[in-house]
Amino acid sequence: MNQISINEFIEGIPKAELHLHIEGTFEPELMFEIAHRNNISINYSSVDDLKKAYNFNNLQEFLDIYYAGASVLITEQDFYDLTWAYLTKVHEQNIVHTEIFFDPQTHTDRGVSFETVIHGIHNALEVGKEKLGISSHLIMCFLRHLDEESAFETLNQALPYKKWITAVGLDSSELGNPPSKFERVFSKAIDEGFITVAHAGEEGPADYIWEAINLLKVSRIDHGNRSLDDDQLIKFLSDKQIPLTICPLSNLELKVVDDLINHPLLKLMDAGLMVTINSDDPAYFGGYMNENYCRIASALNLSKEQIKELAKNSFQSSFLSDDDKEIMIRKIEQYYQKNNN
């Protein structure tokens, strides 16, 4: 049997994605199509013109264009089409489970109802499970640059849809918006039965990661790159096996790292942390899951054994049942045995 390359190995291995903003999968072609359908003008003359704008110096520059793009999403069909486009794309990349963030405030603040947003996304996820075999969970994020009152209002809007929403999270502009700002709303979410996660330690300090753990009671840390600034935190994350959802191409595009060869992924793995690879906002950052895996594998010279570990971690860190996790981890081991020659 011919030995397959690391990229071929990555393409074939089953994976779960745990850090994915559905609004961040909005490819320029679909954005123009939906804008035209809804008779909304966007400030770019063509798809190529829009793609050239996807060149960011920091998180805020990205968020500005991210919110501008989201403004063309109006109807349930728009949110369905956005979600379905993502599912069909990742189906080709052997993503068999995905846990998707959505930002209701981005849309309700424009007058689009919570119901419209969640129905469109949920319906696409249901069809994705039936037709593509992709299981999924939905994570509702609060925008941290907005106030606590707005987050409470969003939580209340979500309550009728608790059966569709597995967890709540925290995203948007990190600096100056610590997790402690949302301690009370997360406490209410936990009382309502939601799991909690939070973006922390991407541009913000390691202290934000501690706050997310101690105040928001999170099950996962989204990003968490800055964990390495705090030896005590590294030990705690390793001991407790609190997962980090790392996003290599996002980190590169937003200048969190200057070069993928300097990415902390391997240091985090070597420190015994439960690390996963994810695409974050793939339409804006130049790659979906396989591109993230392949680029970081090349930069850090990752082995098939390490890729296997990362793929297993993606299921171990998910909100799937223990039985489902075991099934997928066995499949990964079988794939590894077959293709590590």
N, C-alpha and C positions, 0 to 999 in steps of 0.2 A: 504494500500500500504506500502511495506517495505521501510524504509528510506535508501537511497543509501549513500555510503561512499563518502568522499570528493574526493578520487581518481576516483571513478566511475563518480562523478559529473563533474570532470575535463575532463575525457575522452569523455564525451558526449556533452559537450558544444561547439557550433561553435566558431572558433577562426580565427584570421588573424595573420600572421607572417610578421613583418616589418623589422627585422634585421637578415638577413640570407645571408651568403656568399656561393654562389653555389660551389666554389672550396673547401669550408669547409665542404661539405656534402660527400666528397670522401671517402667512406668506404674502408677499406683495401682489402676486397675481390674484389671489382670492380677495385681498383687500380692495383692489380696484373693481373686481367683479361685484362685490357686495355694495361698495360705494355707488356704483352705477345703478344697481338695482334699487337702491334707496334714494337715488337722486341727491347724493351728498358729494360735495366737492372736497378733495383733499389737496394739500399744497404741493403736489408733485405732478409733473407733466407726464410721467411714464413710470412703468415698473422699474426700468433701469435707473431713473432719477431717484426713485424712492430707495432702491438698494444702495445707492451711493451715500445716502444719509445714514446708513447703518454703520457708522464709524464713530465710536463713542470714546470719550476720555474718562468717564466715570459713571457711576450708577445713575445720578440725576439726569445726565444727558440722555441716557437710554430711556429712563422713565418718561421723559418729556415726549419722545416720539412714540413710545409704547401707548401712552394714554391718548395721543392724537389718533393713532391707528384704531384703537378700541372704539373711538367715537362713531365709527360707521356701523357698528353692530346695533341693530334696532329691534329686529323681530325674532321670534322663536326659531324661525328657519335659519336666520343668520348664525345663531349660536349652535344650532344643529350642524350646519355646514362646516363651521369652524372646527367643531369637535370631531366630526366624521373625517375631515381632511387629515387631522392628526392621527386618528386611529388607523386609517388606511396606510399612512406613511410608516408608522412604527410596526404595523403587522409585517411589512416587508423586512423589518430588521430583527425579527424574532423577539419582540417585546410581547410577553404573554400576560402581563399584569401591569397596570398603571394606576397611580394614585395622584389625581389631578387637582391642582389648585385652581380656584376661580375667585375673582375679585368683585363681589356684587356691588360694592360702593362705586366702583368705576362706572357702573351702568345706572344704578339707581339715582346717583347724583345728576345724571343727564335726563332723568324722567323715564328710563326704561324700568319696568317693574321687576322685582325679585322673581316673581313667578315666571315671567318671560325668559329670563336668563337660565334659571335652573331647569325648566321644562325642556328647553332646547338642548342643553348639555346632557341631561339625564337620558332623554330619548335616544340620543346618538350613542351613549354608553351602552344602553340596553341592546341596541341593534349590533353594536360592536361585539358584545358578548355572544349574541346569537349567531351572527354571520362570520365573525373573524376569530371567535374563541378567546377574546381578550377580556379578562376579568378586570374590575376597576373599583376604586373607592374615590369619593369626592371629598375634597378638603376646602372649606370656606375660609378665605383669608380676610382679616381686617387690615385696612390700609393704615400703617402706623403714622403717616404724616397727618392724618385726620384725628379728631379728638375722641375721647372716650365715649362721649354721648352718642356720636355717630356709630361707633362700634356696638354699643348696647342696642341701638335701633336696628342695626343689621342682624344682630343675634336674635332679636325678637321676630324679625321677618323670616328667619330661618326655621323657627320652631315648628311650623306646620309641615316642614319637609325633613324632619329629623331622620326619617327612615332612609332618606337618600343621601344624607351627609354623615360621613364617618367621623370627621375631625374638624377642628378649627385651627387656623394658623395665623401668622403675622408676617406681612411683607411690606414692600415699598421702601421709602428712604430711611435707611437705618440710622445714620449719624444724627444725634440729637433727639432721637425717638426711642428711648430704651424700653425693653420689655416691661419694666415696672410701671410704665404709663398705662398699661392695660391689665394690671393684676386683677382688678375687680371684675372686669368683663370675662376674663378667662376663668375666674372662680365660678361665675354664673354658668359659663359653658360646661364646665366639669360637672356642676350640679345637675345640668340638663342631660348629662350622659355622653357628651362629646369627648373624644380623645383630643389632646392638644399637642401642637408642634409650633415651632417659631423659627424664622430667619434670625440668625445671630452670628456675630463674628465673621461677617463678610468684609464690610468696611469698618464696622464697629469693633470695640475692644473685647477682650476675653471676659471682662466684667459683664457684658451683655449676655454672654453664654451662661454664666452663673445665675444671672437674673432669670433667664428663660427656664432654667432647671428648678431653681428654688422658689420662684414666685409664680410662674406660669405652669409648673408641674409637667413639662413637656416630655413626650415619649421619644421624640427625635429632635435633633438640631439641624436646621437647614443651613447649609454652608459649614460654618464652624472652623474655617481656615485659621482664625486667630487663636484657636485653642493652644497652639504651640507656644504662645507667649506666656503660658502659665503652667508650670510643671505640676502643680497640685491639681489643676483642672484636667490635664492629660491623664494623670493617675486615676482621677475620679471617673472620667469617661471610659477609661479602659476597664476599671473594676466593675462598673455598672453596665458596660456594653451599651451605652446610649448611642444610637447610630448618628452618624454625620452624613448628610446628603450632599456630597461634593459635586461641583459643576465645573469641570476643567475649562471648556471653551468660554463659558460665561466669565470665569475668573480672568482669562486672558483678554477678552474683548473689553471688559470693564476696568482693566489695568489693576486688578487685585494682585496679579502676578505679571511680571514683565516678559516672561518667557516660560513656556510649559516645562522646560528643563529645570526650572526653579520652583515648580509647583510642589506644595507640601504633601501631596497624596501618599507618596511612598514613606515619608517620615511618619505620617499618621498611622499607616498600616504597620510599620515596624514597631510603633509604640503600643501595638495591640488594640487599636481602636476598631470599632465596627464601622467601616467606611464603605460608602456606595458611590457609584458614578451615575450622573444624571445630566439632562440637557438644559434644564432651567427655562430658557426662552429661545428655542432652537431656530426659529425663523429669523431672529435678530443676531444670533451669535455664531452662525456659520456651521451648524451641525446638530443632528439628532443624536440618539444614543450611540449608534455604531461609530459615528464620526468622533464623538467624545472619547469612547474607548480606544479607537485606533490612534488618535492623535496623542493621547496621554501615554499609551503603551509604547509608541515610537519614541516620545520625548524622554521617558523614564526607563526605557528598555525593560518593560514588564514581561514576565514569562507567562506561559500558558497556565501554570500553577497559580500565579497571582491573578490572572484574569478569571480563572475558575473561582478563586476566593471572593473576588468582587461580585461576580454573578450570584454566588451563593448568599453573600451578604445582602444583596438586593431583595431576596425573598425573606431571609431571616429578619430583616429590618422592616418588612411590610406589615400591614394590618390584616393579612390573610390569617386564616385559622392555622393552628399548629399542624393539623393533618395536611392541609394544602401546602404549607411550607415544606413539609417533609417530602411530599410527592415531587415538588419542583427541585429540591436539593438532590434527591436521588437521580432525577433526569439529568441534572448538570454533571453529577459524578459519572453517570453512564456515558454522557457525551465526551467527557474528558478522557475516560478510559479508551474510548474508541478513536479519539483524534489526537492523542498525545503519543505519537510514535516517531 
